[in-house]
Amino acid sequence: MTAILPDFVNQLLDQSQDPAEIPKIGPSAAIGWLAPLASRILSVFDTGSYRADGSFLAHSYVHLPLSLPEGPTAYLRMTAKSGMEPWPVLATSVVLTIAGSLELEMYQEAADSLAQQPHYARTCGPEEVFAVHADTLCATRSSAHALHLLAIAPSAKPGGSPLNPDEYTRGAHRAREILESVSLNATAGGRR
């Protein structure tokens, strides 16, 4: 796994769909990752408009690619418009909530989705994580200032409408501001 992502992300991406196989992630590994992650992302995240290649808009989210030295395909994901939107999951994916809130609904059948009758619903706040397998029927909605890290295995490329350099630059600067705020708040909180 890369030094950027918490170690447990790899465990979640490698898990099978067998309900009996649950990754053994210790409680200490699942907490305290947010501020270090934000700092590590800041060290590799480039806001220059020439990085717009690979960025896109899909499922009500702006996706900004992260160039990780190794590991899964990763994107910073920010809300582009509100509303519960279907999310076609192409490969096992892990979402780490950095800021804001995210509502997740999962459905057993497509008809349940159309009837807005989730089988499972959850709200995630900062420093919360969820994983979904390929072909999971789900939908998400996030708060206006939400920022997530989306890690996808095995390097699947989700489709969407490419961002132009100006759209990328606006999104990248917004993401950087959120990451800096998370890092600053963690530093200030540690001084008390």
Secondary structure as a PSIPRED ss2 file (coil, helix, strand):
# PSIPRED VFORMAT (PSIPRED V4.0)

   1 M C   1.000  0.000  0.000
   2 T C   1.000  0.000  0.000
   3 A C   1.000  0.000  0.000
   4 I C   1.000  0.000  0.000
   5 L C   1.000  0.000  0.000
   6 P C   1.000  0.000  0.000
   7 D C   1.000  0.000  0.000
   8 F H   0.000  1.000  0.000
   9 V H   0.000  1.000  0.000
  10 N H   0.000  1.000  0.000
  11 Q H   0.000  1.000  0.000
  12 L H   0.000  1.000  0.000
  13 L H   0.000  1.000  0.000
  14 D H   0.000  1.000  0.000
  15 Q C   1.000  0.000  0.000
  16 S C   1.000  0.000  0.000
  17 Q C   1.000  0.000  0.000
  18 D C   1.000  0.000  0.000
  19 P C   1.000  0.000  0.000
  20 A C   1.000  0.000  0.000
  21 E C   1.000  0.000  0.000
  22 I C   1.000  0.000  0.000
  23 P C   1.000  0.000  0.000
  24 K C   1.000  0.000  0.000
  25 I C   1.000  0.000  0.000
  26 G C   1.000  0.000  0.000
  27 P C   1.000  0.000  0.000
  28 S C   1.000  0.000  0.000
  29 A C   1.000  0.000  0.000
  30 A C   1.000  0.000  0.000
  31 I C   1.000  0.000  0.000
  32 G C   1.000  0.000  0.000
  33 W C   1.000  0.000  0.000
  34 L H   0.000  1.000  0.000
  35 A H   0.000  1.000  0.000
  36 P H   0.000  1.000  0.000
  37 L H   0.000  1.000  0.000
  38 A H   0.000  1.000  0.000
  39 S H   0.000  1.000  0.000
  40 R H   0.000  1.000  0.000
  41 I H   0.000  1.000  0.000
  42 L H   0.000  1.000  0.000
  43 S H   0.000  1.000  0.000
  44 V H   0.000  1.000  0.000
  45 F C   1.000  0.000  0.000
  46 D C   1.000  0.000  0.000
  47 T C   1.000  0.000  0.000
  48 G C   1.000  0.000  0.000
  49 S H   0.000  1.000  0.000
  50 Y H   0.000  1.000  0.000
  51 R H   0.000  1.000  0.000
  52 A H   0.000  1.000  0.000
  53 D C   1.000  0.000  0.000
  54 G C   1.000  0.000  0.000
  55 S C   1.000  0.000  0.000
  56 F E   0.000  0.000  1.000
  57 L E   0.000  0.000  1.000
  58 A E   0.000  0.000  1.000
  59 H C   1.000  0.000  0.000
  60 S C   1.000  0.000  0.000
  61 Y E   0.000  0.000  1.000
  62 V E   0.000  0.000  1.000
  63 H E   0.000  0.000  1.000
  64 L E   0.000  0.000  1.000
  65 P E   0.000  0.000  1.000
  66 L E   0.000  0.000  1.000
  67 S C   1.000  0.000  0.000
  68 L C   1.000  0.000  0.000
  69 P C   1.000  0.000  0.000
  70 E C   1.000  0.000  0.000
  71 G C   1.000  0.000  0.000
  72 P C   1.000  0.000  0.000
  73 T E   0.000  0.000  1.000
  74 A E   0.000  0.000  1.000
  75 Y E   0.000  0.000  1.000
  76 L E   0.000  0.000  1.000
  77 R E   0.000  0.000  1.000
  78 M E   0.000  0.000  1.000
  79 T E   0.000  0.000  1.000
  80 A C   1.000  0.000  0.000
  81 K C   1.000  0.000  0.000
  82 S C   1.000  0.000  0.000
  83 G C   1.000  0.000  0.000
  84 M C   1.000  0.000  0.000
  85 E E   0.000  0.000  1.000
  86 P E   0.000  0.000  1.000
  87 W E   0.000  0.000  1.000
  88 P E   0.000  0.000  1.000
  89 V C   1.000  0.000  0.000
  90 L C   1.000  0.000  0.000
  91 A C   1.000  0.000  0.000
  92 T C   1.000  0.000  0.000
  93 S E   0.000  0.000  1.000
  94 V E   0.000  0.000  1.000
  95 V E   0.000  0.000  1.000
  96 L E   0.000  0.000  1.000
  97 T E   0.000  0.000  1.000
  98 I E   0.000  0.000  1.000
  99 A E   0.000  0.000  1.000
 100 G C   1.000  0.000  0.000
 101 S C   1.000  0.000  0.000
 102 L E   0.000  0.000  1.000
 103 E E   0.000  0.000  1.000
 104 L E   0.000  0.000  1.000
 105 E E   0.000  0.000  1.000
 106 M E   0.000  0.000  1.000
 107 Y E   0.000  0.000  1.000
 108 Q C   1.000  0.000  0.000
 109 E C   1.000  0.000  0.000
 110 A H   0.000  1.000  0.000
 111 A H   0.000  1.000  0.000
 112 D H   0.000  1.000  0.000
 113 S H   0.000  1.000  0.000
 114 L H   0.000  1.000  0.000
 115 A C   1.000  0.000  0.000
 116 Q C   1.000  0.000  0.000
 117 Q C   1.000  0.000  0.000
 118 P C   1.000  0.000  0.000
 119 H C   1.000  0.000  0.000
 120 Y E   0.000  0.000  1.000
 121 A E   0.000  0.000  1.000
 122 R E   0.000  0.000  1.000
 123 T E   0.000  0.000  1.000
 124 C E   0.000  0.000  1.000
 125 G C   1.000  0.000  0.000
 126 P C   1.000  0.000  0.000
 127 E C   1.000  0.000  0.000
 128 E C   1.000  0.000  0.000
 129 V E   0.000  0.000  1.000
 130 F E   0.000  0.000  1.000
 131 A E   0.000  0.000  1.000
 132 V E   0.000  0.000  1.000
 133 H C   1.000  0.000  0.000
 134 A C   1.000  0.000  0.000
 135 D C   1.000  0.000  0.000
 136 T C   1.000  0.000  0.000
 137 L E   0.000  0.000  1.000
 138 C E   0.000  0.000  1.000
 139 A E   0.000  0.000  1.000
 140 T E   0.000  0.000  1.000
 141 R E   0.000  0.000  1.000
 142 S E   0.000  0.000  1.000
 143 S C   1.000  0.000  0.000
 144 A C   1.000  0.000  0.000
 145 H C   1.000  0.000  0.000
 146 A C   1.000  0.000  0.000
 147 L E   0.000  0.000  1.000
 148 H E   0.000  0.000  1.000
 149 L E   0.000  0.000  1.000
 150 L E   0.000  0.000  1.000
 151 A E   0.000  0.000  1.000
 152 I E   0.000  0.000  1.000
 153 A C   1.000  0.000  0.000
 154 P C   1.000  0.000  0.000
 155 S C   1.000  0.000  0.000
 156 A C   1.000  0.000  0.000
 157 K C   1.000  0.000  0.000
 158 P C   1.000  0.000  0.000
 159 G C   1.000  0.000  0.000
 160 G C   1.000  0.000  0.000
 161 S E   0.000  0.000  1.000
 162 P E   0.000  0.000  1.000
 163 L C   1.000  0.000  0.000
 164 N C   1.000  0.000  0.000
 165 P H   0.000  1.000  0.000
 166 D H   0.000  1.000  0.000
 167 E H   0.000  1.000  0.000
 168 Y H   0.000  1.000  0.000
 169 T H   0.000  1.000  0.000
 170 R H   0.000  1.000  0.000
 171 G H   0.000  1.000  0.000
 172 A H   0.000  1.000  0.000
 173 H H   0.000  1.000  0.000
 174 R H   0.000  1.000  0.000
 175 A H   0.000  1.000  0.000
 176 R H   0.000  1.000  0.000
 177 E H   0.000  1.000  0.000
 178 I H   0.000  1.000  0.000
 179 L H   0.000  1.000  0.000
 180 E H   0.000  1.000  0.000
 181 S H   0.000  1.000  0.000
 182 V H   0.000  1.000  0.000
 183 S H   0.000  1.000  0.000
 184 L H   0.000  1.000  0.000
 185 N H   0.000  1.000  0.000
 186 A H   0.000  1.000  0.000
 187 T H   0.000  1.000  0.000
 188 A H   0.000  1.000  0.000
 189 G H   0.000  1.000  0.000
 190 G H   0.000  1.000  0.000
 191 R C   1.000  0.000  0.000
 192 R C   1.000  0.000  0.000
